[in-house]
């Protein structure tokens, strides 16, 4: 899988020279037996490889553990510092946690075309939906009452699903971790399944009806 100009099944990213070679091939293998190859320069930070692997597999990079020769690979490590050689194997494990137990982050595994199609559908739903009497505003795009919303698991912040798709897509395309736009927490996004108020009655009238229904 390329980490630079996409010319073949492998590519190269910035770095230096090790054992007289500018680049080397590294193999990343998951617990499911899958294997992805990366051609990297020898002084590149391993964070870039890890983000590329996460983007390729659809997982949040924070939920993945990369192991080389029995030691966990750190973001600032480089192939040179780890004495890696051409063809070396990196083991990748999926870490179960409260933030990662649901599997790949919602929206990050979608292709660009799939995200755009879903955004278009959501926007069409928004136009045809009645206005809610309860504030559900999205503080990213300032939509007053988005019909569908999504939440960042680590912090609980909520945005509309259109913004969630765009945020996840941008993180995936740039090969970086998904973070909350409000507090910068490293997290995943999940869609909210919530009831929507389809009534167009005034809030005051509905409140009176609720009080009347609650009386014996």
N, C-alpha and C positions, 0 to 999 in steps of 0.2 A: 504494500500500500504506500503511495507516494506521500512524502512529507515536504514537498516542494513542487517544482514543475511536474505536472502529470504527464510523463512520457512513456511509462511502462508500468509494471506491477510494483515497481519500487521507485523511490525518488531520493532526493538529498536535501538536507537543510544545512544552515551555516555551521562551520566548525573548523577544525584544524587537521593535524596529521598524526596518525599513530601507526607504528611499525611500517612506515613508508607509504601508508595509504591515507587518502583523504577521507574516505568513507568506509563504512562496514555495514553488513546486513545483520539486523537483529530480529529474532523471532519471538513474538509474544503469543503465549498459549493460554487459553481460558480453561476453566474447569470442565466445560462441555466438550473439550477436545478440539475446539476450533483454533486456528492458528493464523495470525496476521503478520506479514513481514514488513519491516521498515528499513529503508536504506538511509542512514544518518551520517552526518559528519561527526567527527570524534570528540569535539568539544561542545556539542550542543547540550543544553540543559535537558535532563530527562523529563522534566515537566511537559515539554512540547510533545515528546513521544507519547506520554501518558494521556494527554488531552486528545491527541489524534486517535489513540486506541479507543478512548471513551466515546468520541464522536462517531467512530466507525461502528461500534457495537450498540450505541444507543443508551449506554449507562452514564450516570453521573460519575465523573472522575473521582469525586470524594468517596464513593462507595467501593472503589477498586483498590486492591493492594497488589503492588508489583514487587516480586521477589527475584533476586539474582544471587546465586550461590548461597542461599539460605538467609540473606539479609534483605531487609526492606529497602527498596529504591526510593531515594528522597528527590524532591523537586529540583534541588540544586546540584544533584549528582550529574556527572558527565561520563560518557563511555571511557574517556581517558582516565578519569579518577577511579573508575571501577575496574580498570584493566580488562575491559571487554575486548573480545576478538571477533573476527568475522564469523557469522553463523551462530553466535551464542544465543541461548534461550532464556527468556524472561517469563516466569510463571505469573499469571494474573488470577487473583482470587476476588470473589465478590463478597463483601462484608455485609452481613445482615445487621441492621440497626433500625431504630424507630424512624429514621429519615429515609432508609433505603429498602425497607422490607417489602414494598410493593413492586419492586423491580425497576425497569427503566423508567426514567422520568417522563411523565406525560408530556407530549409535544416534542421532546428533544429527538426522538427517534424518527420523526416524520421527515420526508424529503421536502425540499423547498416548494415544489409544486403542490404537494399535499397540504402543507401549511397554508399556502395562499388560497387554495380551494376551500379549506375549512374557515379561514378568515372571511372570505367572501360570503359563505353560507351564514356565518354568525351575524355579519353585518346586515344581511337580508332579513334575518329573524328579528334583529333589533328594530328595523324600520316598521315591521308589521305588528310588533308586540305592544300591548297597552302599557301606559306608564304606571309604575308601582307607586303606592302611597308611602312607602318606606324608603328612606335614602339608601341607595346602594352604589353611590358614586365611585368611580375609578379615579384614583388620584394621579394616574399616569397620563391618561388621555382626557380626563375630566368629563367622561360620559356620565350623565346624571343617574341613569337607571339601567345599567346593562342587564340584559336578560340572563346571560350566562356568565358565571365568574369562576375563577380558579384561585387556589391558595398556595402559598409557599409554606411547606411543611415545617421547616426549622423555626420560623418566626411567627407564622400565622397571618402574615399580611395578605391582603386580598386585592386582586386586580380583575378586570374583565378578561374573558377568555381571548379576545382579540389581542390585547396587550400581552397576555401570557404566551400566546403563540409567537408573537414577534420577538419577545425577550428570549424565549427558548431557541428560536431560530437563529438569532444573532449570535448567541453564545456558541451554538453548534458550528456555525459557519466560521467563526473566529477561532475555534479550537480551544475555548477557555471554559472555566467552570461556570455553572449557572448560579447566579447570586440574586438575592432580592434587591429590587431597585430602591427600596426605602432604607433598609438597614445594612445591606451588603452581606447578609448571612449566606453562607454556602448551603444550598438547599436543593430540593426538588419541587416540582409543581404538580398539583393534582387538581382535577376539575371538581367543582362543588356541585353536588346534587341537592338542590334546594327547591322548595315550592315557590312558585311565582304567582303573584296576585293578578288574576285576569279581569278583575272587576274594575269598572271605570266609575264606580260610585264615589262620591266625595268622602274623604277620610272621616269627617265629623259624623256623617250619616252612618258609616260602618261602625264607628265607635259606639253610637247610641244603640245600634242593633245588637252589638256584642253584650252591652250592659243589660239590655232587655232579655236576651236569651239566657243570661246567667242568673236572672232572678227567679226564685221559686214560684 
